[in-house]
Amino acid sequence: MKTRLQRFLADCGVASRRQCEQMILSGRVTVNGQVRIDMPVLIDPEKDIIAVDHENVGTQAQGLHEQKKVYFLLNKPKGILVTNNDPSNRKTVNELMAGIKERVFPVGRLDMDSRGALIMTNDGELANRLTHPRYGIEKIYIVEVDGRLGHDDLEKIKRGMWLGPERPGSAGGAVKTDRFRIKVVGRERGRSILEVHVGEAKNSEIRRVMARLGHPVRDLNRVAIGGKLTTKGLDVGDFRALTDAEVKWLFHASSAEYHTQQKSATQSWYEQKEMEKERKRLDREAEESRPVAPRGNAGQHGSAAATSTEKPARQPGTPGVPQKSRHEEKEFRPRPERKGKKPFVPKTGRNAGKPLGGNFLGKQRLERELSNQETEVPPHEDAETIHAEVRAVHPLGDAAKSDE
């Protein structure tokens, strides 16, 4: 099967695809001993002999073969640039892949100030599938922002927002972001923690959206790719090789068939939701339009279906006999008095005989009992006894009269 020359050289680990194109145009690459500078150049790796820098054909270039495909998951720390080469000599992700003989490159973007999951591989086909917006491989981020993100802000993000060019004056106009799946997973003082699901993430898209809403991003961590590749158990700055099942899943999740299947499943779910809403609306309108039978004797001659659902009318009483009201029909039962907890009275000690503790009702009851004991007067047998006692001591004797 024929392939492009620059792709074959990149798969062999010579250089990046763009650097290989420059090497071909400068005449440093030969195919079967001939220099080919007319692009594109198609070759058959099994039949053609490819050489780089023909001056050293016998020692370096002869026998070029494709490298074994390798796949790694890197937990990228902050402050690392996601690229192979940097003109400013900043630290790149390739420096973290110590001990890897194959030439690997990062798949997708991740800001220098962001951290989290990043796939490193030398498989150009898989890299193209994972980054192409057609397949929409989902990435999950945990984002910490300043302030409290409200309901209106969440709705704006879910509907999509218009963003201008990343740099003022650069080419390209405003673009609208895709709809994010976003939810608040935690709130603390002065900040909100969000879980964001993004299919196609443009350069610094999440940071630009949050800055547009007035909530700058404090921390951005990519925790999952494709729903199954997570950084769980992987320390920051470390990497691990992907299993065969994980690689198989990436190819399946980035295939056109899987994308079409997911799209049809989403469409079916949406149609079922709309059908359920329409069914409820029709049932509600039918309930509201149902005729209601009049109350009283006239309702007894109506249809049985209408009267069966209505509450039976109150029958009139016997003429001349007073009818009990709705409140009088029920037997009046006074509410029992709530008795509070009695206070504790110690028998000995400096607080002996003093009430201690108890609730408010118990305190009121105790005070009431003490006041009754102080003001209580010994009862007399009757009024005649009182009058006899008064006459016995009064100077006028029987002429004395009571106040009554």
RAFENPE-V924124 format. One record per residue. RES is the residue in one letter. PSI is psi in radians with two decimals (999 if undefined). D_CENTER is the distance of its C-alpha to the mean C-alpha in Angstrom with 2 decimals. Layout:
RES_PSI_D_CENTER + RES_PSI_D_CENTER
This chain:
M_2.22_47.33 + K_2.62_47.69 + T_2.92_45.11 + R_2.57_45.09 + L_-0.78_46.95 + Q_-0.56_44.40 + R_-0.70_41.68 + F_-0.75_44.06 + L_-0.68_44.90 + A_-0.67_41.27 + D_-0.45_40.64 + C_-0.08_43.67 + G_0.30_42.18 + V_-0.91_44.77 + A_-3.05_42.43 + S_2.91_39.56 + R_-0.69_40.11 + R_-0.67_41.02 + Q_-0.62_43.37 + C_-0.61_44.98 + E_-0.74_45.62 + Q_-0.63_47.43 + M_-0.66_49.44 + I_-0.79_50.50 + L_-0.49_51.52 + S_0.00_53.51 + G_0.36_55.48 + R_-0.11_54.35 + V_2.34_53.38 + T_2.54_55.98 + V_1.97_55.69 + N_0.67_58.72 + G_0.00_60.59 + Q_2.45_59.97 + V_2.24_57.91 + R_1.99_55.39 + I_-0.07_54.04 + D_2.03_53.47 + M_2.52_49.77 + P_2.76_48.33 + V_2.05_50.01 + L_2.37_49.34 + I_2.87_50.48 + D_1.86_50.68 + P_-0.41_49.63 + E_-0.38_51.76 + K_-0.71_54.97 + D_2.62_54.85 + I_2.07_55.55 + I_2.35_53.34 + A_2.53_54.53 + V_2.30_53.18 + D_1.36_55.76 + H_-0.25_58.79 + E_-0.45_60.86 + N_0.73_59.17 + V_-0.76_58.87 + G_-0.44_60.52 + T_-0.53_58.50 + Q_-0.86_54.95 + A_-0.51_54.12 + Q_2.39_55.91 + G_0.49_53.88 + L_2.43_50.44 + H_2.72_47.90 + E_2.52_44.18 + Q_2.77_42.02 + K_2.39_40.13 + K_2.21_36.52 + V_2.63_34.19 + Y_2.25_30.40 + F_2.66_28.55 + L_2.09_25.03 + L_2.35_25.10 + N_1.59_22.75 + K_2.29_23.70 + P_3.04_24.12 + K_2.71_24.20 + G_0.16_27.47 + I_2.34_28.31 + L_2.33_29.16 + V_1.48_28.00 + T_2.95_31.44 + N_-0.70_34.65 + N_2.47_37.05 + D_2.16_36.75 + P_-0.46_39.82 + S_0.10_38.93 + N_0.61_39.02 + R_2.82_35.50 + K_2.31_33.91 + T_2.97_32.34 + V_-0.41_30.30 + N_-0.49_33.58 + E_-0.33_34.92 + L_-0.30_32.27 + M_1.07_33.43 + A_2.40_36.51 + G_0.04_38.74 + I_2.08_37.61 + K_-0.61_40.74 + E_2.67_39.19 + R_1.93_38.16 + V_2.77_34.36 + F_2.72_32.16 + P_2.60_28.45 + V_2.05_26.43 + G_-3.08_24.31 + R_2.65_23.47 + L_2.11_21.82 + D_2.77_22.79 + M_-0.61_25.23 + D_0.04_23.03 + S_2.91_20.01 + R_2.95_19.82 + G_-2.78_18.62 + A_2.35_19.57 + L_2.24_22.56 + I_2.29_24.93 + M_2.20_28.63 + T_2.98_31.21 + N_0.28_34.56 + D_1.82_33.76 + G_-0.57_33.82 + E_-0.80_33.07 + L_-0.68_29.75 + A_-0.70_28.86 + N_-0.67_29.69 + R_-0.72_27.56 + L_-0.43_24.44 + T_-0.24_24.86 + H_2.29_26.19 + P_-0.24_23.96 + R_-0.62_25.57 + Y_-0.44_23.71 + G_0.91_20.23 + I_2.18_19.22 + E_2.38_15.45 + K_2.48_14.35 + I_2.28_11.10 + Y_2.53_10.89 + I_2.02_9.70 + V_2.29_10.93 + E_2.13_12.51 + V_2.81_14.07 + D_2.57_16.76 + G_-3.11_16.58 + R_2.01_14.22 + L_2.08_12.16 + G_3.14_13.04 + H_-0.69_12.42 + D_-0.70_15.22 + D_-0.69_13.95 + L_-0.70_10.66 + E_-0.66_13.12 + K_-0.74_15.46 + I_-0.72_13.23 + K_-0.60_12.36 + R_-0.34_16.13 + G_2.49_17.31 + M_2.64_19.34 + W_2.26_22.90 + L_2.47_23.69 + G_-3.10_27.24 + P_2.63_28.88 + E_-0.64_27.68 + R_2.22_31.13 + P_2.36_33.16 + G_-0.12_36.23 + S_2.91_35.06 + A_2.63_35.52 + G_2.45_33.01 + G_-2.81_31.61 + A_2.53_28.26 + V_2.67_25.67 + K_2.32_22.59 + T_2.73_19.32 + D_2.86_17.73 + R_2.15_14.80 + F_2.59_11.52 + R_1.99_8.48 + I_2.51_5.90 + K_2.67_2.93 + V_2.14_4.34 + V_-0.15_4.75 + G_2.63_8.38 + R_2.35_11.30 + E_3.13_14.84 + R_2.00_18.08 + G_0.17_18.18 + R_2.80_14.91 + S_2.53_11.13 + I_2.16_8.89 + L_2.68_6.32 + E_2.06_5.26 + V_2.25_7.72 + H_2.12_9.65 + V_2.33_13.21 + G_-1.00_16.32 + E_1.89_19.03 + A_1.96_18.49 + K_3.03_21.46 + N_2.08_22.97 + S_0.56_20.87 + E_-0.80_18.84 + I_-0.74_15.58 + R_-0.69_17.86 + R_-0.66_19.96 + V_-0.80_17.28 + M_-0.65_16.01 + A_-0.60_19.70 + R_-0.58_20.54 + L_-0.06_18.26 + G_0.41_19.81 + H_1.45_17.07 + P_2.59_18.58 + V_2.22_16.73 + R_-0.73_17.77 + D_2.44_16.49 + L_2.10_15.12 + N_2.08_14.87 + R_2.04_14.82 + V_-0.27_14.02 + A_2.60_14.79 + I_2.22_17.12 + G_0.17_17.66 + G_-0.30_15.19 + K_-0.41_17.93 + L_1.91_19.20 + T_2.86_17.43 + T_0.26_18.87 + K_2.22_18.83 + G_0.07_22.31 + L_2.04_23.33 + D_2.75_24.46 + V_2.26_24.10 + G_-0.15_27.04 + D_2.89_27.80 + F_2.83_27.76 + R_2.71_28.45 + A_2.45_29.95 + L_2.55_27.95 + T_2.89_29.27 + D_-0.65_31.01 + A_-0.66_28.35 + E_-0.70_25.63 + V_-0.72_27.99 + K_-0.69_28.76 + W_-0.68_25.15 + L_-0.74_24.71 + F_-0.66_27.81 + H_-0.76_26.71 + A_-0.38_23.21 + S_0.24_24.96 + S_2.75_27.74 + A_-0.59_28.53 + E_-0.77_28.84 + Y_-0.68_25.31 + H_-0.75_23.99 + T_-0.68_26.21 + Q_-0.78_25.17 + Q_-0.67_21.44 + K_-0.74_22.40 + S_-0.65_24.65 + A_-0.69_22.16 + T_-0.72_19.67 + Q_-0.71_22.69 + S_-0.73_23.79 + W_-0.73_20.52 + Y_-0.72_20.66 + E_-0.68_24.32 + Q_-0.69_23.83 + K_-0.74_21.35 + E_-0.68_23.92 + M_-0.68_26.77 + E_-0.71_25.22 + K_-0.71_24.76 + E_-0.68_28.34 + R_-0.74_29.71 + K_-0.66_28.34 + R_-0.73_29.80 + L_-0.69_33.17 + D_-0.66_33.29 + R_-0.72_32.63 + E_-0.65_35.38 + A_-0.63_37.76 + E_-0.68_37.24 + E_-0.56_37.95 + S_-0.02_41.05 + R_2.31_42.61 + P_2.53_45.97 + V_2.20_46.38 + A_2.49_49.84 + P_2.67_51.75 + R_2.91_52.27 + G_-2.73_55.69 + N_-0.51_58.67 + A_-0.49_57.71 + G_-0.34_54.55 + Q_-0.39_56.69 + H_0.03_58.27 + G_-3.01_55.05 + S_2.62_53.38 + A_-0.59_52.34 + A_-0.63_48.81 + A_-0.70_48.27 + T_-0.36_49.87 + S_-0.51_48.17 + T_-0.21_44.77 + E_2.69_46.23 + K_2.28_46.95 + P_2.47_50.74 + A_2.68_52.68 + R_2.20_54.39 + Q_2.41_58.05 + P_2.66_60.64 + G_-3.05_62.84 + T_2.36_66.62 + P_2.43_68.50 + G_-0.21_69.90 + V_2.12_67.57 + P_2.38_64.90 + Q_2.51_61.39 + K_2.50_58.89 + S_2.97_55.81 + R_-0.57_52.32 + H_-0.52_52.08 + E_-0.39_55.55 + E_-0.60_54.94 + K_2.44_52.62 + E_2.26_54.33 + F_2.16_53.64 + R_1.95_52.36 + P_2.57_52.14 + R_2.22_49.16 + P_2.48_50.19 + E_2.32_50.47 + R_2.11_47.97 + K_2.24_49.89 + G_2.94_48.49 + K_2.28_48.73 + K_2.45_52.20 + P_2.72_52.43 + F_2.26_53.69 + V_1.88_57.32 + P_2.57_58.50 + K_-0.53_62.10 + T_3.02_62.99 + G_-3.12_62.06 + R_-0.36_62.04 + N_0.41_59.71 + A_2.29_61.98 + G_-0.06_62.08 + K_2.37_59.20 + P_2.27_56.11 + L_2.53_52.95 + G_-2.80_49.32 + G_2.84_48.35 + N_-2.99_46.02 + F_-0.71_46.82 + L_-0.70_48.47 + G_-0.64_50.62 + K_-0.74_51.70 + Q_-0.75_52.70 + R_-0.72_54.61 + L_-0.78_56.47 + E_-0.66_57.46 + R_-0.73_58.66 + E_-0.71_60.78 + L_-0.68_62.27 + S_-0.63_63.20 + N_-0.65_64.85 + Q_-0.61_66.95 + E_-0.65_68.22 + T_0.02_69.25 + E_2.32_70.54 + V_2.36_74.29 + P_2.24_76.48 + P_2.55_77.15 + H_2.82_80.77 + E_-0.89_82.36 + D_3.13_83.31 + A_-0.56_84.60 + E_-0.65_88.31 + T_-0.73_87.98 + I_-0.76_86.56 + H_-0.66_89.43 + A_-0.69_92.07 + E_-0.65_90.79 + V_-0.74_90.91 + R_-0.53_94.48 + A_-0.53_95.70 + V_-0.14_94.82 + H_2.49_95.42 + P_-0.55_98.83 + L_-0.16_99.38 + G_-2.18_98.89 + D_-0.30_98.41 + A_-0.24_98.22 + A_2.41_94.83 + K_2.66_92.01 + S_2.94_88.35 + D_-0.45_85.90 + E_999_85.13
